[in-house]
Amino acid sequence: MKKISLFVLIISLVAMITACGSGDEPAATSPAEPVATEVEATTEAEVEATTEAEVEATTETEAEATTEAEVEATTEAEVEATTEAEVEATTEAEAEASEEVQVIEVTMNTSGYEPAEIKVKAGTQVSFELKNTDSEEHDLYNRKAKIDIGLQPKQEKTYDWVAPEKAGTYVAECSFHEGLILTVIVE
């Protein structure tokens, strides 16, 4: 009897080892079915837990990314708005400064220029209102001061000019009539 019991025990062990096998396929015996169901239940629970954790992590990552993107976009928009406002203010200030144009009326004839001397600040925008009251052509020229204006007889003309940055006295002459000069003093 002991031999039979030992034989039955060995066969049972072989059957159990075969049932467990390498893990590739579940055993078709009834004791393995509850184990498989438990494994399936455990796997489903793990999948659900893993999926929930992944969704939560993904959602947090997306929220962080969205928040970073929103902050970056807001910051860029603020920089652009600030820059535009600064440019606009600078442009307005420059426009106001450029509106401060010194207007100088100069009459030209063979007797000379009236006035014969003018004073301007360095770098000032000057608008010459020129009037040739003569029957002859006249001009004003000074290379260093970059003045080059010519008028036909009885012609009127506006000439815009920026005074040199370097202070000094500049003499503009008429190339048609020796001795006709306009002295420009840059302060």
Beta strands, then each sheet from edge to edge (+ up, - down):
strand 1: 102-109
strand 2: 112-114
strand 3: 117-120
strand 4: 125-132
strand 5: 138-142
strand 6: 147-151
strand 7: 156-162
strand 8: 168-173
strand 9: 181-186
sheet 1: 2+ 1- 4- 7+
sheet 2: 3+ 9+ 8-
sheet 3: 5+ 6-
end
